[in-house]
């Protein structure tokens, strides 16, 4: 689930190490930026940056144009906005817009482990499917038991 600011496939034919995002040759030339440098570009900075799946995007000018408002970009400035970005149904136009905002890539970035995704989806199934079913079954059997006491 890597993010390419242009919403193109970021997998290249070159080998990528597990500590860097898979790079489209266009983004291989982006400078590496440290986590500490990213964090200085927070909501109080004149030049806020967002980390989106390994890529650091400067949203200084775009924040005033962002259809979702400046607030959501400021909220994530200086930090990892990958999950928030992925959870929103961005249009292809919006994803392509990100291409021009990429100023670097996070040094030492490690893509989220796919097993984490699987375990989080497993826990979602547990929370939203199995628990209600168990509660309904318990309620049913308690109701049957109470009815049998009345007879």
Secondary structure, DSSP 8 states (H G I E B T S, - for coil): ----TTSS----SS---TTS----HHHHTSEEE-HHHHHHSSTTSSS-EEEETTEEEE-TTGGGT-TT-HHHHHHHTTSB-HHHHHHS---HHHHHHGGGGEEEEETT-----HHHHHHHHHHHHIIIIIHHHHHHHHHHHHHHHHHHHH-
